[in-house]
Amino acid sequence: MNTSVSVIIPARNAARYIRQAIESVLKQREGEADPNLDVIVVDNASTDDTGDCVQRCFGSKVRVLNEPKPGAACARNAGIAAASAPLLAFLDADDLWLPGKLDEQVAVLATHPEVSLVFCNGAEFSDPPDAFPCNSQSRPFMGPSGMLARREAFTVAGPLPEFRCGEFIAWYGWAQTLGLRSLVVPGSFVHRRVHEDNTTRNRQGLADYALAMHWLMERRRTHAAAADGVASR
Amino acid sequence: MADDTFRGHSYRINEPDVIHQLFDREVVVVDLRDGSYYSLTESAGAAWLAFGSGGAAVDAVANLLTTVYALPPDVAARDLRAFIGELTARDLIVACPSGAAVVGGAHLPTPTAAYSPPELQSYNDLQELFLLDPVHDVDARTGWPHAPAPETVARPLAPPAAGQVTTGVSHADAGSDDILTAKLGGQTLLVDRNAGIYVTLGVDGSVTEHRDLEALMRPWLVARKPQRLASSPQRRQLLDRLDMSFMDEAASAGGPVQRWYRIGGHVVCVRTAPGSDAARLRPALGHLALSETPNAEADLTISAWNGVSPSAPPLLANLLWRLRANWCTECGPRGEVLELHAQGISAIYNAGPDVLSVVDFEKNRGWLLKLDDDAFPYWEVGSPFRFLLHEWFAARGLQYVHAAAVGTDRGGVLLVGKGGAGKSTTALVCAAAGMRYAGDDYCLIDPGLAWAHSLYNTGKLKGAEDYARLPGLTGLSGNPDSFEHGGDGKGVYFLDGIWPESVVAGMPLRAIVVPRITGESATRIEPCSPFEAIVAMLPSTVGQLPAAANEDCDRMVALAEKLPSYVLHLGTDIRGIPSTIASLLNG
């Protein structure tokens, strides 16, 4: 199996954290400029020097894309479109991976051809330490930073719906409906940073959870109707 | 369900925890608290939108359904009741004071199908993902990580101006437990720990103010009495971390040392870390130790250790650090740790000895952690776990009291009074004379049975001059900070090793006795009112128990109502003391 991985890092005003995030990705595979690791930072309309910072620190080891349409979903979709590898991983710019994350998950996909998505466990940490309540016990990390996916998963289920929040939940629900199988590897490989400005979502954005669930329910209904149609013929 | 259930009530959508949006003819509802989501169509969607964010009367919504779907009114009302039952069971709508009395249909989708009763399609297949979304672990209200919620950082009020606090409610929002009240025989005792005073109101309307326990009540700590918060996963997690921290500490020394005791009829397990100074807290309970490991789980498990491990989990380490650095803003007036002052939890930090006492009522666990590495002071060694035992047993109707108990085979007397009143001397002199001994400073009272359960087999002496009266104790204090060993503390004597035949686990009480030092040579005893006994016992008890409440007063009053009370005028010829008490019991 081709074990090349494209790692998609959506970043909006993430200059403060992104260096650590990228370093945690590059450490996954020792050896300089590993051709099996395609790191894509998608600069999502940052107003700080996120893009420059990445170029300056990592040069050609990392590709930087620009996606002006705001939203993590838009940035991830841009990354998916530009990705070259058969396996896709995601990392939020403020999160960190622990060593071994990709190897563990790639091994699962290599031995389980029926599985399309592999998650791992993860825990939160507060930055600065102890400033924010967080769950430091590791638990299944069913979010983008914890997932390694076959590219076909996005061919089958389509790109992420572009909502301000709930987009990954809805997409995953849809992927489940389509029968894409997922597994969680036992190790804990994601450290989620809890900090003051965790993301660009706001109160207003919360309403998008309803949009995302509506999107999912509509698709499921259409899907069920189509399946019924097939069955009745 | 009664027909008028919900009638006359109003409900609103439980925002902001519950969000919704109308899509064409479907209302999608998401409960951000648990990640369940719902689809409401036709009549259900119309009813939902009619309740709205602002709320509406149930009758108004029923009328709307009646009109829109041309229904008989009783059908609409009946179906709506069932629907409201379902929504309230899931906490999706909540009662509100008075919602709209009339709701219009202008903003509602036009019905597209024949009427069917309002129905909720519910889904919970994506809960794990919802709960992982940052918005949920952090704060569903603001949607973002935030500094600790304001409720956990209640700040003290400005100190009251000099002379402002005399009696009565000392803070505008004082709860009922700020003034403790005991009524007996037409007389009233009021204790205001915030003011450091207690007041007696006589039957004739006389008012007497007492300030002698000011030092005990520490009224100069003017922090606002904290409200008890709701239990939360974060708070309960801190308890687990506290326990984990103890277990790690114990594991690094080879595993916890466990001993079992029968205290007040309950099995209490005390765990210490091997080699920890906390092991010195056990001998005071030695006379109550079980000889065998019990088969069943202990009723209460107390873990005691000292020193904050460098590997303590960060949130806990941070809390402990804040307590030590800034306890006056992290604690309430009686040391209540604000962050843990919640339902089912009690946490008291005692800044002097640097000791944190925590009780988890839900899981019957207690922890006593001395944050620094210093040795436990004599009063912790002599009467350990005071706050823990007070609160845990209070929940079981047993009263921790500041009192001594001695007696004969006919029963015992409870010796009550503030420090220095002569309780300890009286009790020790009686024990030395071969009488039964259940404690010289603290006991656990069962007011229903008028029974004194022994807590500690220890006795305490202030200085070498006490050996003139109690020569049998000379050289036997067991604490390194004793005056006898060059320290500046009282001597602590473990009497189950010194006078083992005297030490008992408990005794039925026959009387409450108030000792008074007289200077006369002979000891004599005379009856007094139960109220006098309460005035001697109650303020000094509640003054040193941070969690004391009016229930404590009730239990002490119940005991005083049951027993005769006496004043014991202590003579300088101490030989008369045991015989006077013995003849009271035998008489």
HADDOCK unambig.tbl for C-alpha pairs under 7 A between the chains (distance, minus, plus):
assign (segid A and resid 130 and name CA) (segid B and resid 314 and name CA) 6.62 0.50 0.50
assign (segid A and resid 130 and name CA) (segid B and resid 315 and name CA) 5.81 0.50 0.50
assign (segid A and resid 130 and name CA) (segid B and resid 318 and name CA) 6.53 0.50 0.50
assign (segid A and resid 131 and name CA) (segid B and resid 147 and name CA) 6.51 0.50 0.50
assign (segid A and resid 132 and name CA) (segid B and resid 145 and name CA) 6.74 0.50 0.50
assign (segid A and resid 132 and name CA) (segid B and resid 146 and name CA) 6.43 0.50 0.50
assign (segid A and resid 132 and name CA) (segid B and resid 147 and name CA) 5.90 0.50 0.50
assign (segid A and resid 132 and name CA) (segid B and resid 148 and name CA) 6.54 0.50 0.50
assign (segid A and resid 133 and name CA) (segid B and resid 138 and name CA) 6.92 0.50 0.50
assign (segid A and resid 142 and name CA) (segid B and resid 129 and name CA) 5.74 0.50 0.50
assign (segid A and resid 142 and name CA) (segid B and resid 132 and name CA) 6.97 0.50 0.50
assign (segid A and resid 143 and name CA) (segid B and resid 129 and name CA) 6.91 0.50 0.50
assign (segid A and resid 169 and name CA) (segid B and resid 126 and name CA) 6.90 0.50 0.50
assign (segid A and resid 169 and name CA) (segid B and resid 129 and name CA) 6.03 0.50 0.50
assign (segid A and resid 169 and name CA) (segid B and resid 130 and name CA) 6.96 0.50 0.50
assign (segid A and resid 173 and name CA) (segid B and resid 126 and name CA) 6.80 0.50 0.50
assign (segid A and resid 194 and name CA) (segid B and resid 145 and name CA) 6.67 0.50 0.50
assign (segid A and resid 195 and name CA) (segid B and resid 145 and name CA) 6.33 0.50 0.50
assign (segid A and resid 196 and name CA) (segid B and resid 145 and name CA) 5.91 0.50 0.50
assign (segid A and resid 196 and name CA) (segid B and resid 146 and name CA) 6.43 0.50 0.50
assign (segid A and resid 202 and name CA) (segid B and resid 143 and name CA) 6.68 0.50 0.50
assign (segid A and resid 203 and name CA) (segid B and resid 142 and name CA) 6.24 0.50 0.50
assign (segid A and resid 203 and name CA) (segid B and resid 143 and name CA) 5.95 0.50 0.50
assign (segid A and resid 207 and name CA) (segid B and resid 19 and name CA) 6.54 0.50 0.50
assign (segid A and resid 209 and name CA) (segid B and resid 30 and name CA) 6.99 0.50 0.50
assign (segid A and resid 210 and name CA) (segid B and resid 20 and name CA) 5.98 0.50 0.50
assign (segid A and resid 210 and name CA) (segid B and resid 21 and name CA) 6.06 0.50 0.50
assign (segid A and resid 210 and name CA) (segid B and resid 28 and name CA) 5.83 0.50 0.50
assign (segid A and resid 210 and name CA) (segid B and resid 29 and name CA) 6.32 0.50 0.50
assign (segid A and resid 210 and name CA) (segid B and resid 30 and name CA) 6.04 0.50 0.50
assign (segid A and resid 214 and name CA) (segid B and resid 28 and name CA) 6.32 0.50 0.50
